[in-house]
Amino acid sequence: MGHRIGYIRVSSGDQQPARQLDQVSVDRVFTEYASGKDLHRPQLEQLLTFVREGDTVLVHSMDRLARNLEDLRTLVSSLTQRGVRVEFLHEHLTFTGDDSPMAHLMLSVMGAFAEFERALLRERQREGIALAKQRGVYRGRKRALTAEQVQVLRQRAQAGEAKTVLAKAFGISRETVYQYLRHSESDAF
């Protein structure tokens, strides 16, 4: 009898991850605060390293595991080939590796719908931004740091302070640190 391993993914810190596996009995949970746009996610990678033959991976829904059909198929196939059972609670689907053609069809159809839904969302977002720009009300994302903070950030970076330390000190990601260091103050990014 293997372990019951939960995987939770939310795209941002203000979303509530606890509801995804609420009242589901698990031995361990891997909680991800990241986009599902690709498979390069730290908690997912840890889960893939942790699970063993006989374990069950429980996920609220397919779109929490992967945002596109190719990645979804890759993950489910990789896990089931290792003898790991995968359960999607919302869709009431379970994959074991000995799945019927109907189970593979359901994975493909449900995964394709999740991918389609994501594409529609992105299209609506682009359309909304374009309309807001036409009306002159779209200002873009608010800058993470003030001009004074950017100046201090650059000074500390030039003094040799590690980018990870700077990111933590200013409450921004490492990538945002690099963006501020790449662009001059007159650039708007």
C-alpha positions as CSV (number, residue, x, y, z in Angstrom):
1,M,0.0,0.0,0.0
2,G,1.6,3.2,-1.2
3,H,1.3,6.8,0.0
4,R,-1.4,9.2,-1.0
5,I,0.4,12.3,-2.3
6,G,-1.5,15.6,-2.9
7,Y,-0.5,18.2,-5.5
8,I,-1.9,21.7,-5.2
9,R,-1.2,24.5,-7.6
10,V,-2.3,28.1,-7.5
11,S,-1.1,30.8,-9.9
12,S,-0.7,33.6,-7.3
13,G,-0.2,34.0,-3.6
14,D,-3.6,35.6,-3.0
15,Q,-5.5,32.4,-4.2
16,Q,-6.5,29.8,-1.6
17,P,-4.8,26.5,-2.1
18,A,-6.4,24.7,0.8
19,R,-9.8,24.3,-0.9
20,Q,-8.3,22.1,-3.7
21,L,-7.8,19.0,-1.5
22,D,-10.2,20.0,1.3
23,Q,-11.4,16.9,3.2
24,V,-9.2,14.6,1.2
25,S,-6.9,12.3,3.2
26,V,-3.3,12.6,2.1
27,D,0.0,11.6,3.6
28,R,1.9,14.5,2.0
29,V,1.1,17.6,0.0
30,F,3.2,19.5,-2.5
31,T,1.8,23.0,-2.8
32,E,2.9,25.1,-5.8
33,Y,2.5,28.9,-6.2
34,A,3.3,29.1,-9.9
35,S,1.8,29.2,-13.4
36,G,1.0,25.9,-15.0
37,K,2.3,27.1,-18.4
38,D,5.1,24.6,-18.3
39,L,6.5,21.7,-16.3
40,H,9.4,23.6,-14.7
41,R,7.9,24.0,-11.3
42,P,9.9,23.3,-8.1
43,Q,7.1,21.5,-6.1
44,L,6.1,19.4,-9.1
45,E,9.7,18.4,-9.6
46,Q,10.0,17.4,-5.9
47,L,6.8,15.4,-6.2
48,L,8.1,13.5,-9.3
49,T,11.3,12.7,-7.3
50,F,9.4,11.7,-4.2
51,V,6.7,9.4,-5.5
52,R,7.3,5.6,-5.7
53,E,5.6,2.6,-7.3
54,G,2.3,2.0,-5.5
55,D,1.7,5.7,-4.5
56,T,-1.3,7.7,-5.6
57,V,-1.1,11.3,-6.7
58,L,-4.3,13.2,-6.0
59,V,-5.0,16.5,-7.9
60,H,-8.1,18.7,-7.7
61,S,-8.4,19.0,-11.4
62,M,-6.5,18.4,-14.6
63,D,-5.7,22.1,-15.1
64,R,-4.0,22.2,-11.7
65,L,-1.5,19.7,-13.0
66,A,-0.9,21.0,-16.5
67,R,-2.3,23.8,-18.7
68,N,-1.8,22.1,-22.0
69,L,-2.7,18.7,-23.3
70,E,0.9,17.7,-24.2
71,D,2.2,18.4,-20.7
72,L,-0.8,16.7,-19.1
73,R,-0.3,13.5,-21.2
74,T,3.4,13.5,-20.5
75,L,2.9,13.8,-16.7
76,V,0.2,11.2,-16.5
77,S,2.1,8.8,-18.7
78,S,5.4,9.3,-16.8
79,L,3.7,8.7,-13.5
80,T,1.6,5.6,-14.5
81,Q,4.6,4.0,-16.2
82,R,6.4,4.1,-12.9
83,G,3.4,2.4,-11.2
84,V,1.9,5.6,-9.7
85,R,-1.8,6.0,-9.8
86,V,-3.1,9.5,-10.7
87,E,-6.6,10.7,-9.6
88,F,-8.3,13.9,-10.7
89,L,-11.0,14.6,-8.1
90,H,-13.0,17.2,-10.0
91,E,-13.3,15.1,-13.1
92,H,-13.7,11.8,-11.2
93,L,-11.0,10.2,-13.4
94,T,-8.3,7.8,-12.3
95,F,-5.3,6.6,-14.4
96,T,-3.2,3.6,-13.5
97,G,-1.3,2.7,-16.6
98,D,-3.7,-0.2,-17.5
99,D,-6.3,2.3,-18.7
100,S,-8.9,1.6,-21.3
101,P,-9.1,3.4,-24.6
102,M,-12.1,5.3,-23.1
103,A,-9.9,6.6,-20.3
104,H,-7.3,7.8,-22.7
105,L,-10.0,9.5,-24.7
106,M,-11.4,11.2,-21.6
107,L,-7.9,12.4,-20.7
108,S,-7.4,13.9,-24.2
109,V,-10.9,15.5,-24.3
110,M,-10.8,17.0,-20.8
111,G,-7.2,18.1,-21.3
112,A,-8.0,19.7,-24.6
113,F,-11.0,21.6,-23.0
114,A,-8.7,22.9,-20.2
115,E,-6.2,24.1,-22.9
116,F,-9.0,25.7,-24.9
117,E,-10.4,27.5,-21.9
118,R,-6.9,28.9,-21.1
119,A,-6.5,30.1,-24.6
120,L,-9.9,31.8,-24.5
121,L,-9.1,33.5,-21.2
122,R,-5.8,34.9,-22.7
123,E,-7.6,36.1,-25.8
124,R,-10.3,37.9,-23.8
125,Q,-7.5,39.5,-21.6
126,R,-5.7,40.8,-24.7
127,E,-8.9,42.2,-26.2
128,G,-9.7,43.9,-22.9
129,I,-6.3,45.5,-22.7
130,A,-6.5,46.7,-26.3
131,L,-10.0,48.3,-25.6
132,A,-8.7,49.9,-22.4
133,K,-5.7,51.3,-24.3
134,Q,-8.0,52.7,-27.0
135,R,-10.0,54.5,-24.3
136,G,-6.8,55.7,-22.7
137,V,-7.5,54.0,-19.3
138,Y,-4.9,51.2,-19.5
139,R,-1.7,52.1,-17.7
140,G,-0.1,48.7,-17.5
141,R,1.1,46.9,-14.4
142,K,2.2,49.1,-11.5
143,R,5.9,49.2,-11.0
144,A,7.1,47.1,-8.1
145,L,9.7,49.7,-7.0
146,T,9.8,53.5,-6.8
147,A,12.6,55.4,-8.6
148,E,14.4,55.8,-5.3
149,Q,14.2,52.1,-4.5
150,V,15.6,51.3,-8.0
151,Q,18.5,53.6,-7.4
152,V,19.3,51.8,-4.1
153,L,18.9,48.4,-5.8
154,R,21.4,49.4,-8.5
155,Q,23.9,50.7,-6.0
156,R,23.7,47.6,-3.9
157,A,24.1,45.4,-7.0
158,Q,27.1,47.4,-8.2
159,A,28.6,46.9,-4.7
160,G,28.4,43.1,-5.4
161,E,25.3,42.1,-3.3
162,A,23.8,38.9,-4.5
163,K,20.7,39.1,-6.7
164,T,18.8,36.6,-4.5
165,V,19.5,38.7,-1.4
166,L,18.4,41.9,-3.2
167,A,15.2,40.2,-4.4
168,K,14.3,39.1,-0.8
169,A,15.2,42.6,0.6
170,F,12.9,44.4,-1.9
171,G,10.2,41.8,-1.9
172,I,10.4,41.1,-5.7
173,S,11.5,38.1,-7.8
174,R,15.0,37.6,-9.0
175,E,13.8,38.1,-12.6
176,T,12.4,41.5,-11.6
177,V,15.8,42.4,-10.1
178,Y,17.5,41.6,-13.4
179,Q,14.9,43.6,-15.3
180,Y,15.6,46.7,-13.2
181,L,19.3,46.2,-13.6
182,R,19.0,45.8,-17.4
183,H,16.9,48.8,-18.1
184,S,17.8,52.4,-17.6
185,E,15.5,54.5,-15.4
186,S,14.0,56.1,-18.5
187,D,12.9,52.7,-19.8
188,A,9.4,51.6,-19.0
189,F,9.1,47.8,-18.8
